[in-house]
């Protein structure tokens, strides 16, 4: 077995920032268990597998492909950064001729289109509903101790818990916050929560670029302690902050150690466009 494989850093224009994803191009069908083995071997938060939908398709000319995403532990229903990475590989390395690519996924059809300064992902927008604090108190206290919380919402579609920290905190507080992910699996094992979003209202721009909101994302339930930059979390964050701020166009920053920027446009049709850059840092052949 010889498979072309790439690693691309998504939601950044610079190598070694943003969120790395492995991207595998499948000329032929792969045994089901091999997907997970490859993802475990790559040991990145996500490995994407792009497959042809018809035998006559090819990666340069075709505009519609199948796409699946695997963490080292399991398959996931949606991954924004690995979709961005997949589109970047097809556009920039394989020289796909189309301006828009369609990916058939577990979350329906997702589109990625070329933009002057990156790639725009067309993703679902998922609402988050107010969440009773007492139900999730143990989880929040375990993760962030006595940090002040301003709002809590839950997204049933994605099983993500959104915790907004007090507006009295600033970006550096969120960046430096020590989050305990090790014990979260013991505290929340019902299957209700698969990801924890911590978010903070942005600050007006001074010397640094202005961001509308900041976030960090933790998903130990699927084998990812902290994810550097998360497209799927922003399908929930975009919905929440659009309502809170009364804005459709937003600029977001995910405050992991690698960091990443996302340009967000909430659409009238109930979806969201998320724009980001990607830097391809590795290409080779997987042999087994």
Backbone as CSV, one residue per row, in Angstrom:
resi,resn,N_x,N_y,N_z,CA_x,CA_y,CA_z,C_x,C_y,C_z
1,UNK,0.844,-1.192,0.000,0.000,0.000,0.000,0.885,1.250,0.000
2,UNK,0.668,2.117,-0.997,1.393,3.394,-1.047,0.369,4.501,-1.213
3,UNK,0.311,5.396,-0.238,-0.681,6.470,-0.271,0.015,7.823,-0.199
4,UNK,-0.362,8.766,-1.088,0.161,10.130,-0.934,-0.385,10.732,0.353
5,UNK,0.495,11.371,1.125,0.065,11.956,2.393,0.743,13.311,2.584
6,UNK,0.018,14.220,3.185,0.490,15.589,3.396,0.171,15.998,4.830
7,UNK,0.921,16.972,5.343,0.538,17.629,6.586,0.420,19.124,6.285
8,UNK,-0.731,19.683,6.627,-0.965,21.108,6.408,-1.368,21.765,7.719
9,UNK,-0.804,22.936,7.989,-1.193,23.735,9.150,-2.339,24.648,8.722
10,UNK,-3.496,24.482,9.339,-4.705,25.204,8.939,-4.979,26.399,9.848
11,UNK,-5.665,27.388,9.296,-6.007,28.648,9.977,-4.760,29.446,10.345
12,UNK,-3.800,29.434,9.419,-2.594,30.240,9.577,-1.976,30.413,8.198
13,UNK,-1.205,31.491,8.034,-0.460,31.664,6.790,0.980,31.197,6.979
14,UNK,1.362,30.939,8.236,2.746,30.598,8.546,2.858,29.150,9.009
15,UNK,3.910,28.481,8.571,4.165,27.108,9.019,4.387,27.082,10.528
16,UNK,4.002,25.951,11.133,4.215,25.656,12.555,3.318,26.480,13.476
17,UNK,2.282,27.082,12.890,1.242,27.694,13.699,-0.085,27.068,13.283
18,UNK,-1.196,27.594,13.778,-2.486,27.018,13.388,-2.621,25.581,13.854
19,UNK,-3.419,24.806,13.129,-3.723,23.434,13.551,-3.291,22.447,12.470
20,UNK,-2.336,21.573,12.769,-1.889,20.630,11.752,-2.879,19.484,11.545
21,UNK,-3.067,19.106,10.300,-3.878,17.928,9.956,-3.133,17.138,8.903
22,UNK,-3.225,15.826,8.994,-2.709,14.976,7.918,-3.823,14.799,6.895
23,UNK,-3.427,14.741,5.628,-4.387,14.568,4.532,-3.915,13.420,3.655
24,UNK,-4.769,12.413,3.513,-4.467,11.203,2.743,-5.337,11.167,1.488
25,UNK,-4.733,10.941,0.330,-5.504,10.812,-0.910,-5.682,9.335,-1.231
26,UNK,-6.926,8.903,-1.349,-7.220,7.483,-1.581,-7.625,7.258,-3.039
27,UNK,-6.732,6.637,-3.786,-7.057,6.255,-5.169,-8.053,5.096,-5.173
28,UNK,-7.902,4.210,-4.177,-8.756,3.024,-4.091,-9.346,2.922,-2.693
29,UNK,-10.323,2.055,-2.543,-10.979,1.846,-1.239,-9.965,1.322,-0.225
30,UNK,-10.080,1.827,0.989,-9.188,1.421,2.073,-9.971,0.554,3.050
31,UNK,-9.344,-0.507,3.553,-10.012,-1.326,4.571,-10.422,-0.431,5.740
32,UNK,-11.602,-0.690,6.284,-12.183,0.193,7.292,-11.243,0.434,8.471
33,UNK,-10.625,-0.609,8.992,-9.801,-0.457,10.198,-8.493,0.296,9.928
34,UNK,-8.099,0.377,8.653,-6.816,1.019,8.325,-6.893,2.537,8.509
35,UNK,-8.074,3.124,8.295,-8.238,4.564,8.529,-7.779,4.923,9.949
36,UNK,-8.298,4.186,10.918,-7.988,4.487,12.317,-6.522,4.221,12.626
37,UNK,-5.962,3.169,12.023,-4.541,2.854,12.260,-3.642,3.964,11.736
38,UNK,-3.983,4.495,10.571,-3.184,5.589,10.002,-3.302,6.830,10.874
39,UNK,-4.520,7.145,11.332,-4.720,8.320,12.186,-3.927,8.191,13.485
40,UNK,-3.891,6.971,14.018,-3.125,6.744,15.251,-1.626,6.927,14.973
41,UNK,-1.192,6.453,13.823,0.219,6.570,13.439,0.625,8.027,13.234
42,UNK,-0.245,8.811,12.586,0.063,10.225,12.339,0.041,11.021,13.638
43,UNK,-0.845,10.612,14.566,-0.879,11.183,15.921,-1.061,12.701,15.925
44,UNK,-1.843,13.192,14.982,-2.258,14.601,14.985,-3.708,14.648,15.431
45,UNK,-4.210,15.846,15.754,-5.592,15.901,16.241,-6.549,15.324,15.200
46,UNK,-6.198,15.459,13.896,-7.073,14.904,12.864,-6.279,14.421,11.658
47,UNK,-6.720,13.309,11.100,-6.249,12.853,9.792,-7.460,12.773,8.875
48,UNK,-7.345,13.415,7.710,-8.453,13.447,6.745,-8.172,12.471,5.616
49,UNK,-9.231,11.818,5.147,-9.120,10.894,4.019,-10.035,11.385,2.899
50,UNK,-9.425,11.755,1.772,-10.187,12.201,0.606,-10.312,11.020,-0.346
51,UNK,-11.547,10.725,-0.761,-11.731,9.587,-1.668,-12.539,10.015,-2.898
52,UNK,-12.286,9.320,-3.994,-13.068,9.537,-5.209,-14.450,8.927,-5.032
53,UNK,-15.451,9.587,-5.579,-16.820,9.075,-5.476,-17.176,8.168,-6.648
54,UNK,-16.455,8.317,-7.761,-16.693,7.480,-8.946,-15.345,7.032,-9.504
55,UNK,-15.295,5.845,-10.092,-14.011,5.311,-10.598,-13.358,6.235,-11.633
56,UNK,-14.171,7.005,-12.368,-13.610,7.868,-13.419,-13.121,9.218,-12.878
57,UNK,-13.376,9.505,-11.607,-12.946,10.779,-11.031,-11.422,10.857,-10.966
58,UNK,-10.903,12.074,-10.952,-9.482,12.244,-10.610,-9.319,13.503,-9.762
59,UNK,-8.217,13.549,-9.005,-8.060,14.589,-7.998,-7.780,15.968,-8.599
60,UNK,-7.384,16.019,-9.876,-7.095,17.297,-10.518,-8.335,17.926,-11.146
61,UNK,-9.166,17.115,-11.774,-10.295,17.642,-12.551,-11.627,17.619,-11.797
62,UNK,-11.846,16.637,-10.966,-13.153,16.478,-10.318,-13.366,17.565,-9.258
63,UNK,-14.642,17.843,-8.977,-14.936,18.899,-8.000,-15.662,18.374,-6.764
64,UNK,-15.991,17.079,-6.748,-16.743,16.509,-5.621,-16.051,15.238,-5.132
65,UNK,-15.802,15.178,-3.827,-15.084,14.044,-3.248,-15.731,13.631,-1.929
66,UNK,-15.472,12.393,-1.514,-15.837,11.953,-0.173,-14.747,12.391,0.798
67,UNK,-15.131,12.691,2.043,-14.164,13.123,3.049,-14.557,12.582,4.414
68,UNK,-13.577,11.975,5.100,-13.783,11.487,6.473,-12.640,11.985,7.340
69,UNK,-12.934,12.092,8.648,-11.936,12.612,9.588,-11.790,11.654,10.776
70,UNK,-10.554,11.425,11.169,-10.276,10.551,12.317,-9.291,11.228,13.264
71,UNK,-9.612,11.213,14.566,-8.622,11.547,15.587,-7.816,10.265,15.836
72,UNK,-6.763,10.336,16.657,-6.060,9.088,16.986,-6.957,8.052,17.672
73,UNK,-8.099,8.505,18.231,-8.968,7.592,18.982,-10.226,7.168,18.230
74,UNK,-10.790,8.038,17.367,-12.086,7.709,16.770,-12.391,8.576,15.553
75,UNK,-13.394,8.132,14.772,-13.898,8.947,13.676,-14.776,10.052,14.270
76,UNK,-14.747,11.247,13.646,-15.571,12.366,14.121,-16.500,12.844,13.000
77,UNK,-17.661,13.424,13.381,-18.651,13.803,12.372,-18.341,15.093,11.628
78,UNK,-17.471,15.938,12.200,-17.155,17.206,11.543,-15.794,17.695,12.003
79,UNK,-14.975,18.124,11.042,-13.696,18.739,11.398,-13.384,19.846,10.405
80,UNK,-13.428,21.081,10.892,-13.197,22.226,10.018,-11.758,22.350,9.554
81,UNK,-10.805,22.226,10.491,-9.418,22.503,10.089,-8.886,21.442,9.132
82,UNK,-9.326,20.194,9.286,-8.865,19.154,8.364,-9.559,19.264,7.004
83,UNK,-10.749,19.899,6.969,-11.406,20.185,5.692,-10.648,21.292,4.965
84,UNK,-10.251,22.319,5.716,-9.436,23.389,5.148,-8.107,22.833,4.624
85,UNK,-7.489,21.971,5.417,-6.221,21.351,4.999,-6.409,20.516,3.735
86,UNK,-7.520,19.779,3.662,-7.796,18.941,2.484,-7.954,19.793,1.225
87,UNK,-8.706,20.886,1.352,-8.896,21.791,0.213,-7.568,22.411,-0.201
88,UNK,-6.730,22.780,0.778,-5.430,23.380,0.470,-4.546,22.406,-0.309
89,UNK,-4.556,21.147,0.091,-3.766,20.131,-0.629,-4.263,19.990,-2.069
90,UNK,-5.580,19.901,-2.253,-6.133,19.743,-3.606,-5.870,20.986,-4.465
91,UNK,-6.077,22.165,-3.893,-5.884,23.404,-4.658,-4.399,23.666,-4.957
92,UNK,-3.551,23.562,-3.928,-2.180,24.062,-4.045,-1.159,23.000,-4.424
93,UNK,-1.388,21.750,-4.057,-0.413,20.696,-4.363,-0.845,19.848,-5.564
94,UNK,-2.115,19.497,-5.617,-2.613,18.647,-6.706,-3.026,19.512,-7.900
95,UNK,-3.113,20.845,-7.656,-3.483,21.816,-8.692,-4.876,21.534,-9.265
96,UNK,-5.833,21.243,-8.375,-7.207,21.047,-8.820,-7.681,22.310,-9.539
97,UNK,-8.374,22.117,-10.660,-8.705,23.240,-11.546,-9.959,23.999,-11.114
98,UNK,-10.724,23.467,-10.198,-12.009,24.077,-9.830,-11.843,25.194,-8.808
99,UNK,-12.804,26.134,-8.816,-12.750,27.220,-7.829,-13.465,26.829,-6.539
100,UNK,-14.385,25.860,-6.639,-15.110,25.368,-5.454,-15.064,23.846,-5.435
101,UNK,-14.792,23.294,-4.269,-14.810,21.840,-4.075,-15.954,21.488,-3.133
102,UNK,-16.595,20.368,-3.399,-17.666,19.870,-2.530,-17.198,18.569,-1.893
103,UNK,-17.351,18.474,-0.579,-16.983,17.252,0.145,-18.246,16.619,0.720
104,UNK,-18.431,15.355,0.447,-19.560,14.596,0.993,-19.083,13.964,2.305
105,UNK,-19.734,14.335,3.418,-19.241,13.969,4.749,-20.381,13.493,5.646
106,UNK,-20.031,13.108,6.861,-21.040,12.726,7.856,-21.894,13.919,8.280
107,UNK,-21.422,15.144,8.006,-22.206,16.348,8.308,-22.845,16.930,7.046
108,UNK,-23.058,16.092,6.055,-23.656,16.560,4.807,-22.603,17.092,3.849
109,UNK,-23.053,17.831,2.857,-22.125,18.391,1.868,-21.499,19.674,2.405
110,UNK,-20.175,19.728,2.378,-19.434,20.927,2.778,-18.693,21.456,1.562
111,UNK,-18.696,22.773,1.391,-18.004,23.366,0.253,-16.790,24.153,0.725
112,UNK,-15.749,24.108,-0.092,-14.552,24.924,0.152,-14.267,25.678,-1.135
113,UNK,-14.124,27.000,-1.031,-13.863,27.762,-2.250,-12.624,28.644,-2.085
114,UNK,-11.955,28.852,-3.204,-10.755,29.682,-3.210,-11.120,31.126,-2.888
115,UNK,-10.259,31.776,-2.134,-10.393,33.213,-1.903,-9.009,33.817,-2.100
116,UNK,-8.953,35.133,-2.249,-7.665,35.788,-2.483,-6.686,35.535,-1.347
117,UNK,-7.211,35.550,-0.139,-6.329,35.416,1.020,-6.706,34.201,1.852
118,UNK,-6.844,33.052,1.195,-7.109,31.816,1.925,-8.169,30.976,1.252
119,UNK,-8.836,30.177,2.064,-9.898,29.280,1.594,-11.110,29.498,2.477
120,UNK,-12.295,29.557,1.851,-13.528,29.768,2.607,-14.274,28.451,2.724
121,UNK,-14.565,28.051,3.951,-15.353,26.847,4.213,-16.811,27.234,4.436
122,UNK,-17.702,26.494,3.808,-19.142,26.666,4.003,-19.583,25.558,4.961
123,UNK,-19.878,25.938,6.197,-20.159,24.963,7.255,-21.555,25.184,7.842
124,UNK,-22.104,24.152,8.484,-23.380,24.344,9.195,-23.188,25.309,10.370
125,UNK,-24.263,25.973,10.747,-24.257,26.843,11.920,-25.108,26.159,12.989
126,UNK,-24.531,25.931,14.172,-25.246,25.173,15.199,-25.611,26.061,16.384
127,UNK,-26.898,26.178,16.706,-27.294,27.012,17.840,-26.898,26.374,19.171
128,UNK,-26.648,27.241,20.141,-26.372,26.783,21.508,-27.454,27.340,22.421
129,UNK,-27.956,26.503,23.310,-29.061,26.880,24.189,-28.564,27.067,25.614
130,UNK,-29.219,27.935,26.399,-28.811,28.124,27.802,-28.762,26.786,28.545
131,UNK,-27.728,26.618,29.341,-27.501,25.365,30.065,-27.533,25.635,31.565
132,UNK,-28.273,24.806,32.297,-28.351,24.927,33.756,-26.975,24.653,34.375
133,UNK,-26.495,25.601,35.190,-25.148,25.498,35.757,-24.979,24.254,36.636
134,UNK,-25.994,23.955,37.427,-25.849,22.846,38.387,-25.581,21.509,37.692
135,UNK,-26.177,21.328,36.504,-25.974,20.065,35.769,-24.525,19.853,35.347
136,UNK,-23.817,20.963,35.095,-22.450,20.850,34.575,-21.422,21.464,35.530
137,UNK,-21.857,21.723,36.752,-20.976,22.387,37.727,-19.697,21.588,37.968
138,UNK,-19.833,20.270,38.146,-18.647,19.441,38.419,-17.651,19.508,37.262
139,UNK,-18.170,19.447,36.051,-17.305,19.491,34.870,-16.546,20.815,34.819
140,UNK,-17.270,21.919,35.003,-16.646,23.245,34.903,-15.642,23.455,36.021
141,UNK,-16.017,23.075,37.256,-15.113,23.247,38.402,-13.844,22.402,38.225
142,UNK,-14.020,21.184,37.684,-12.863,20.315,37.447,-11.929,20.951,36.421
143,UNK,-12.509,21.526,35.371,-11.699,22.064,34.275,-11.003,23.363,34.639
144,UNK,-11.756,24.306,35.265,-11.189,25.656,35.437,-11.284,26.190,36.865
145,UNK,-11.611,25.312,37.816,-11.615,25.730,39.217,-12.627,26.833,39.487
146,UNK,-12.168,27.887,40.150,-13.079,28.974,40.552,-13.078,30.150,39.572
147,UNK,-12.588,29.936,38.369,-12.628,30.992,37.343,-14.066,31.483,37.182
148,UNK,-14.237,32.787,37.077,-15.584,33.369,36.999,-16.216,33.102,35.641
149,UNK,-17.455,32.636,35.682,-18.180,32.275,34.456,-19.337,33.249,34.252
150,UNK,-19.492,33.735,33.033,-20.548,34.699,32.726,-21.776,34.039,32.110
151,UNK,-21.563,32.972,31.307,-22.680,32.359,30.590,-22.304,30.922,30.239
152,UNK,-23.314,30.059,30.183,-23.088,28.657,29.788,-24.166,28.264,28.788
153,UNK,-23.735,27.678,27.671,-24.681,27.192,26.661,-24.273,25.803,26.218
154,UNK,-25.225,25.080,25.671,-24.963,23.718,25.198,-25.491,23.573,23.778
155,UNK,-24.684,22.942,22.931,-25.093,22.673,21.555,-25.402,21.186,21.410
156,UNK,-26.687,20.818,21.350,-27.025,19.393,21.271,-26.571,18.746,19.958
157,UNK,-26.534,19.531,18.877,-26.118,18.971,17.582,-24.677,18.481,17.613
158,UNK,-23.821,19.242,18.302,-22.388,18.920,18.305,-21.911,18.336,19.634
159,UNK,-22.786,18.346,20.628,-22.437,17.907,21.989,-21.281,18.722,22.573
160,UNK,-21.274,19.996,22.245,-20.248,20.879,22.785,-20.852,21.774,23.866
161,UNK,-20.104,21.939,24.948,-20.487,22.832,26.031,-19.686,24.116,25.880
162,UNK,-20.399,25.249,25.771,-19.753,26.550,25.605,-19.795,27.273,26.949
163,UNK,-18.633,27.625,27.450,-18.525,28.332,28.731,-17.869,29.690,28.463
164,UNK,-18.666,30.737,28.657,-18.142,32.089,28.468,-17.592,32.598,29.790
165,UNK,-16.325,32.977,29.777,-15.699,33.496,30.994,-16.099,34.949,31.197
166,UNK,-15.944,35.409,32.412,-16.347,36.769,32.775,-15.668,37.812,31.885
167,UNK,-16.429,38.858,31.534,-15.887,39.950,30.722,-14.769,40.711,31.453
168,UNK,-14.593,40.437,32.725,-13.512,41.116,33.468,-12.146,40.542,33.091
169,UNK,-12.114,39.383,32.452,-10.845,38.771,32.045,-10.429,39.273,30.659
170,UNK,-9.111,39.190,30.386,-8.629,39.572,29.061,-7.986,38.370,28.362
171,UNK,-7.511,38.619,27.152,-6.950,37.538,26.336,-5.813,36.803,27.036
172,UNK,-4.934,37.558,27.702,-3.787,36.900,28.339,-4.238,35.961,29.454
173,UNK,-5.345,36.298,30.122,-5.866,35.407,31.157,-6.278,34.067,30.537
174,UNK,-6.999,34.123,29.418,-7.448,32.891,28.758,-6.252,32.096,28.238
175,UNK,-5.265,32.794,27.687,-4.072,32.110,27.158,-3.313,31.382,28.260
176,UNK,-3.237,32.000,29.428,-2.430,31.449,30.529,-3.207,30.470,31.416
177,UNK,-4.531,30.398,31.229,-5.365,29.587,32.108,-4.966,28.107,32.037
178,UNK,-4.733,27.529,33.206,-4.411,26.091,33.268,-5.727,25.312,33.339
179,UNK,-5.952,24.495,32.334,-7.204,23.736,32.244,-6.904,22.262,32.499
180,UNK,-7.629,21.709,33.451,-7.421,20.302,33.824,-8.320,19.415,32.959
181,UNK,-7.733,18.779,31.948,-8.529,17.900,31.071,-8.442,16.437,31.507
182,UNK,-7.467,16.121,32.368,-7.219,14.712,32.695,-8.393,14.043,33.396
183,UNK,-9.074,14.810,34.265,-10.141,14.195,35.055,-11.534,14.380,34.461
184,UNK,-11.608,15.021,33.293,-12.928,15.327,32.729,-13.689,14.073,32.325
185,UNK,-12.975,13.038,31.914,-13.653,11.809,31.488,-14.345,11.119,32.652
186,UNK,-13.778,11.251,33.841,-14.414,10.643,35.016,-15.644,11.463,35.432
187,UNK,-15.533,12.786,35.293,-16.598,13.680,35.755,-17.785,13.665,34.793
188,UNK,-17.504,13.617,33.488,-18.565,13.606,32.468,-18.375,12.370,31.599
189,UNK,-19.149,11.325,31.922,-19.033,10.077,31.145,-20.398,9.627,30.628
190,UNK,-21.337,10.563,30.541,-22.692,10.210,30.093,-22.807,10.225,28.569
191,UNK,-21.817,10.849,27.900,-21.900,10.994,26.444,-22.538,12.308,26.024
192,UNK,-23.036,13.075,26.998,-23.695,14.346,26.650,-22.687,15.359,26.091
193,UNK,-21.515,15.432,26.724,-20.507,16.416,26.312,-19.332,15.710,25.644
194,UNK,-19.008,16.184,24.434,-17.858,15.641,23.692,-16.777,16.687,23.476
195,UNK,-17.089,17.944,23.862,-16.109,19.000,23.691,-16.434,20.177,24.592
196,UNK,-15.395,20.828,25.112,-15.557,21.975,26.004,-14.942,23.209,25.344
197,UNK,-15.783,24.224,25.112,-15.329,25.493,24.546,-15.251,26.518,25.676
198,UNK,-14.096,27.150,25.840,-13.974,28.310,26.724,-13.877,29.532,25.824
199,UNK,-14.663,30.551,26.107,-14.661,31.716,25.224,-14.743,33.006,26.027
200,UNK,-14.312,34.075,25.378,-14.162,35.368,26.035,-14.459,36.446,25.008
201,UNK,-15.157,37.482,25.443,-15.439,38.613,24.558,-14.137,39.311,24.168
202,UNK,-14.079,39.766,22.918,-12.870,40.420,22.419,-12.676,41.810,22.988
203,UNK,-11.529,42.380,22.636,-11.186,43.707,23.119,-11.026,44.642,21.920
204,UNK,-11.236,45.944,22.129,-11.011,46.878,21.025,-9.537,46.846,20.606
205,UNK,-9.278,47.032,19.337,-7.892,46.969,18.844,-7.095,48.191,19.268
206,UNK,-5.912,47.949,19.778,-4.976,49.034,20.067,-3.779,48.809,19.158
207,UNK,-2.714,48.336,19.767,-1.519,47.990,18.987,-1.716,46.671,18.235
208,UNK,-2.590,45.826,18.746,-2.786,44.500,18.141,-4.095,44.489,17.345
209,UNK,-4.272,43.540,16.416,-5.528,43.496,15.660,-6.713,43.253,16.597
210,UNK,-7.842,43.833,16.268,-9.034,43.661,17.102,-9.713,42.347,16.749
211,UNK,-10.063,41.579,17.763,-10.835,40.347,17.574,-12.169,40.494,18.300
212,UNK,-13.206,39.917,17.699,-14.529,39.997,18.324,-14.654,39.048,19.505
213,UNK,-13.982,37.899,19.411,-13.990,36.966,20.539,-12.779,36.051,20.477
214,UNK,-12.464,35.497,21.634,-11.364,34.543,21.772,-11.930,33.207,22.250
215,UNK,-11.166,32.126,22.022,-11.617,30.829,22.531,-10.441,29.874,22.710
216,UNK,-10.721,28.814,23.460,-9.859,27.619,23.507,-10.802,26.419,23.492
217,UNK,-10.295,25.282,23.021,-11.185,24.120,22.852,-10.507,22.838,23.341
218,UNK,-11.275,22.051,24.110,-10.752,20.832,24.741,-11.688,19.658,24.437
219,UNK,-11.106,18.549,23.980,-11.942,17.387,23.626,-11.287,16.067,24.042
220,UNK,-11.011,15.901,25.342,-10.399,14.641,25.784,-11.300,13.437,25.525
221,UNK,-12.622,13.686,25.360,-13.564,12.579,25.102,-13.306,11.903,23.765
222,UNK,-12.662,12.625,22.833,-12.304,11.995,21.545,-10.786,11.923,21.376
223,UNK,-10.070,11.997,22.504,-8.621,11.779,22.463,-7.796,13.017,22.160
224,UNK,-8.400,14.222,22.238,-7.656,15.461,21.961,-7.742,16.358,23.196
225,UNK,-6.650,16.440,23.963,-6.668,17.216,25.208,-7.012,18.674,24.910
226,UNK,-6.195,19.335,24.070,-6.534,20.685,23.593,-6.262,20.739,22.104
227,UNK,-7.232,21.258,21.369,-7.099,21.382,19.920,-6.624,22.800,19.604
228,UNK,-5.605,22.957,18.751,-5.044,24.294,18.539,-5.994,25.317,17.910
229,UNK,-6.668,24.945,16.813,-7.639,25.847,16.171,-8.749,24.971,15.602
230,UNK,-9.999,25.268,15.950,-11.087,24.313,15.742,-12.222,24.904,14.918
231,UNK,-12.331,24.461,13.667,-13.421,24.930,12.821,-14.782,24.536,13.365
232,UNK,-14.900,23.282,13.826,-16.210,22.798,14.287,-16.686,23.556,15.530
233,UNK,-15.764,23.954,16.416,-16.161,24.745,17.585,-16.701,26.105,17.143
234,UNK,-16.175,26.615,16.047,-16.632,27.925,15.569,-17.983,27.856,14.863
235,UNK,-18.468,26.652,14.552,-19.850,26.548,14.054,-20.835,26.840,15.185
236,UNK,-20.393,26.646,16.428,-21.202,26.972,17.608,-20.888,28.395,18.081
237,UNK,-19.588,28.723,18.148,-19.172,30.056,18.598,-19.742,31.162,17.698
238,UNK,-19.784,30.910,16.396,-20.289,31.930,15.458,-21.749,32.240,15.744
239,UNK,-22.521,31.190,16.024,-23.937,31.362,16.338,-24.095,32.159,17.635
240,UNK,-23.347,31.784,18.661,-23.455,32.433,19.971,-23.052,33.910,19.900
241,UNK,-21.860,34.179,19.360,-21.351,35.551,19.398,-22.063,36.461,18.409
242,UNK,-22.595,35.906,17.331,-23.376,36.712,16.402,-24.602,37.288,17.121
243,UNK,-25.239,36.451,17.942,-26.395,36.907,18.726,-25.978,37.890,19.820
244,UNK,-24.893,37.578,20.506,-24.449,38.419,21.625,-23.995,39.801,21.163
245,UNK,-23.313,39.841,20.023,-22.711,41.091,19.559,-23.560,41.808,18.521
246,UNK,-24.583,41.103,17.990,-25.401,41.689,16.939,-24.622,41.892,15.654
247,UNK,-23.689,40.961,15.375,-22.829,41.093,14.192,-22.911,39.831,13.333
248,UNK,-22.775,40.006,12.025,-22.718,38.869,11.101,-21.277,38.586,10.657
249,UNK,-20.467,39.652,10.614,-19.059,39.524,10.200,-18.195,39.641,11.449
250,UNK,-17.380,38.620,11.693,-16.560,38.625,12.904,-15.156,38.104,12.626
251,UNK,-14.250,38.508,13.482,-12.850,38.084,13.397,-12.524,37.405,14.729
252,UNK,-12.110,36.142,14.670,-11.909,35.364,15.896,-10.469,34.886,16.008
253,UNK,-10.046,34.714,17.256,-8.710,34.167,17.502,-8.816,33.033,18.514
254,UNK,-8.226,31.872,18.187,-8.186,30.768,19.141,-6.835,30.799,19.845
255,UNK,-6.901,30.902,21.181,-5.727,31.232,21.992,-4.925,30.018,22.460
256,UNK,-4.762,29.019,21.625,-3.878,27.908,22.002,-2.435,28.389,21.878
257,UNK,-1.481,27.544,22.264,-0.073,27.950,22.180,0.339,28.192,20.726
258,UNK,-0.279,27.463,19.771,0.034,27.673,18.353,-0.745,28.851,17.776
259,UNK,-1.976,29.033,18.227,-2.797,30.171,17.816,-3.293,30.073,16.385
260,UNK,-4.474,30.646,16.143,-5.015,30.658,14.791,-6.113,31.688,14.646
261,UNK,-6.219,32.248,13.428,-7.209,33.284,13.137,-8.285,32.750,12.208
262,UNK,-9.530,33.161,12.468,-10.664,32.764,11.632,-11.485,34.010,11.315
263,UNK,-11.830,34.155,10.040,-12.693,35.253,9.600,-14.063,34.648,9.312
264,UNK,-15.087,35.168,9.994,-16.400,34.512,10.045,-17.460,35.386,9.396
265,UNK,-18.308,34.752,8.600,-19.443,35.459,8.008,-20.689,34.589,8.182
266,UNK,-21.590,35.029,9.070,-22.834,34.287,9.319,-23.821,34.620,8.202
267,UNK,-24.320,33.594,7.529,-25.151,33.782,6.343,-26.632,33.739,6.679
268,UNK,-27.429,34.278,5.768,-28.884,34.332,5.975,-29.529,32.956,5.865
269,UNK,-28.819,32.003,5.226,-29.419,30.668,5.006,-29.138,29.692,6.146
270,UNK,-28.655,30.221,7.282,-28.438,29.346,8.434,-27.140,28.560,8.379
271,UNK,-26.189,29.048,7.577,-24.864,28.426,7.531,-23.829,29.507,7.827
272,UNK,-22.566,29.099,7.869,-21.520,30.068,8.188,-20.327,29.849,7.257
273,UNK,-19.783,30.956,6.748,-18.538,30.921,5.979,-17.397,31.214,6.936
274,UNK,-16.404,30.330,6.952,-15.231,30.540,7.802,-13.996,30.535,6.903
275,UNK,-13.262,31.663,6.920,-12.089,31.785,6.055,-10.816,31.642,6.859
276,UNK,-9.872,30.914,6.282,-8.575,30.753,6.923,-7.510,30.421,5.902
277,UNK,-6.276,30.590,6.311,-5.148,30.212,5.470,-4.694,28.801,5.790
278,UNK,-3.735,28.308,5.016,-3.151,26.984,5.291,-1.734,26.945,4.736
279,UNK,-0.844,26.341,5.493,0.548,26.183,5.065,0.862,24.688,5.027
280,UNK,1.231,24.194,3.846,1.565,22.763,3.714,3.027,22.587,4.120
281,UNK,3.254,21.739,5.123,4.592,21.641,5.717,5.283,20.304,5.425
282,UNK,4.524,19.346,4.905,5.131,18.029,4.681,4.372,17.300,3.569
283,UNK,5.095,16.637,2.677,4.439,15.758,1.722,5.298,14.518,1.538
284,UNK,4.629,13.390,1.361,5.360,12.145,1.220,4.442,11.004,0.848
285,UNK,4.949,9.810,1.079,4.189,8.601,0.735,4.118,7.700,1.953
286,UNK,2.902,7.321,2.281,2.696,6.381,3.383,2.826,4.968,2.811
287,UNK,3.717,4.169,3.392,3.902,2.801,2.909,3.577,1.824,4.032
288,UNK,2.895,0.759,3.679,2.568,-0.248,4.693,2.382,-1.593,4.004
